[in-house]
Amino acid sequence: KQVTSSENMVNSCSKSPIKPRLVVKKLLAGEHSNKITVHEFEPLTRKDFEIAHDRNYVDAFLTGGEGCRSNGLPWSEELADSVKYTNGSLYYSIKYATENTNSFVLSPTSGFHHATPLRGGGFCTFSGQVIASVKRYRETGAVGAYLDLDAHYGNRIGDSSIFCPDVDVAITLNLNPAMHGELYLAELADGLETLERQIDAGIDYVVWCHGADSHRDDDLGGCVGTEDWLECSKMFYSFIRRKRNEGHNVPVVASLFGGYRRDDYDFVINLHTRDLEMGMEILECEEKRQSIRGVDVPAAQ
């Protein structure tokens, strides 16, 4: 339900609308499949989209009206239906994370962080981060942080604050490293120091958005090679493991974000999969140690 696989979509510049199925399929065929549980969830409603977007834009996109192609993708009813589920996936992943201690949850989605309150943009239709986090904040007071390692600046969290002031409270950090190579890794390290202070002060979840388009071989991105791209994953998951070992509850929600390779889309899927498998491997070590100490920690989701 999160996927649209029409010929127009498959042949478009962005294959993100078919990415959820491809990543989940590869994960379930991998060596860590026994650690994965797939959960059903509900689509978001028009009212939910209006948390972060003007009602006229919401109606136009859902019905195919003027402005429905502002995201840069070919419109179809199938696409309109699928975004109700992709956005729902992120919300329900955050909901699960805030209800389950030290969980590791995947929302196999992208297409959120360039949409504005009045229109889509950059292959993004609705501001899923703003919608999901503000919706959860209004329900429970939960607040979270985003580490957005997509190659393209995820500006819509900050830009949504005038339309939706609650976002400034619901999302405490939106890190977007902008450098290349070793400087990129250094900026991530600085961001993790900021995140550590927030975890110590008390936040409820962290969203990890490791966009594949930050790889230098991506059609639309390019700043780090495979070794440094995976080093970012290792740095992040090792940091989370350390904070959990210190006694903090740090649920992680992973989302996929960008990745564009017309000649070899498997390259994108393989990067995302390796990141997630690394997360399961590193966080499982922490889980086993806590289990030995008698702490009940749910299995990675």
Secondary structure as the mmCIF struct_conf table of DSSP 4:
data_model
#
loop_
_struct_conf.conf_type_id
_struct_conf.id
_struct_conf.beg_label_comp_id
_struct_conf.beg_label_asym_id
_struct_conf.beg_label_seq_id
_struct_conf.end_label_comp_id
_struct_conf.end_label_asym_id
_struct_conf.end_label_seq_id
HELX_RH_AL_P HELX_RH_AL_P1 GLU A 7 VAL A 10
TURN_TY1_P TURN_TY1_P1 ASN A 11 ASN A 11
BEND BEND1 SER A 12 CYS A 13
HELX_RH_3T_P HELX_RH_3T_P1 SER A 16 ILE A 18
HELX_RH_AL_P HELX_RH_AL_P2 LYS A 19 LEU A 28
TURN_TY1_P TURN_TY1_P2 ALA A 29 ALA A 29
BEND BEND2 GLY A 30 GLY A 30
TURN_TY1_P TURN_TY1_P3 GLU A 31 HIS A 32
HELX_RH_3T_P HELX_RH_3T_P2 SER A 33 LYS A 35
HELX_LH_PP_P HELX_LH_PP_P1 GLU A 42 LEU A 44
HELX_RH_AL_P HELX_RH_AL_P3 ARG A 46 PHE A 49
TURN_TY1_P TURN_TY1_P4 GLU A 50 ALA A 52
BEND BEND3 HIS A 53 HIS A 53
HELX_RH_AL_P HELX_RH_AL_P4 ARG A 55 THR A 63
TURN_TY1_P TURN_TY1_P5 GLY A 64 GLY A 64
TURN_TY1_P TURN_TY1_P6 GLU A 66 ASN A 71
BEND BEND4 GLY A 72 LEU A 73
HELX_RH_AL_P HELX_RH_AL_P5 GLU A 77 GLU A 99
BEND BEND5 ASN A 100 ASN A 100
TURN_TY1_P TURN_TY1_P7 THR A 101 ASN A 102
STRN STRN1 PHE A 104 SER A 107
TURN_TY1_P TURN_TY1_P8 HIS A 113 HIS A 114
BEND BEND6 PRO A 117 LEU A 118
STRN STRN2 GLY A 121 GLY A 121
TURN_TY1_P TURN_TY1_P9 GLY A 122 PHE A 123
STRN STRN3 CYS A 124 CYS A 124
BEND BEND7 PHE A 126 PHE A 126
HELX_RH_AL_P HELX_RH_AL_P6 GLY A 128 THR A 140
STRN STRN4 GLY A 144 ASP A 148
BEND BEND8 ALA A 151 HIS A 152
TURN_TY1_P TURN_TY1_P10 ASN A 155 ASN A 155
HELX_RH_AL_P HELX_RH_AL_P7 ARG A 156 ASP A 159
TURN_TY1_P TURN_TY1_P11 SER A 160 PHE A 163
TURN_TY1_P TURN_TY1_P12 PRO A 165 ASP A 166
HELX_RH_AL_P HELX_RH_AL_P8 VAL A 167 ALA A 170
STRN STRN5 ILE A 171 LEU A 175
HELX_RH_AL_P HELX_RH_AL_P9 GLY A 181 ALA A 201
BEND BEND9 ASP A 204 ASP A 204
STRN STRN6 TYR A 205 CYS A 209
HELX_RH_3T_P HELX_RH_3T_P3 ALA A 212 SER A 214
STRN STRN7 HIS A 215 HIS A 215
TURN_TY1_P TURN_TY1_P13 ARG A 216 ASP A 217
BEND BEND10 ASP A 218 LEU A 220
BEND BEND11 CYS A 223 CYS A 223
STRN STRN8 VAL A 224 VAL A 224
HELX_RH_AL_P HELX_RH_AL_P10 THR A 226 ASN A 245
TURN_TY1_P TURN_TY1_P14 GLU A 246 GLY A 247
STRN STRN9 VAL A 252 SER A 255
BEND BEND12 ARG A 262 ASP A 263
HELX_RH_AL_P HELX_RH_AL_P11 TYR A 265 ILE A 292
TURN_TY1_P TURN_TY1_P15 ARG A 293 GLY A 294
HELX_LH_PP_P HELX_LH_PP_P2 PRO A 298 ALA A 300
#
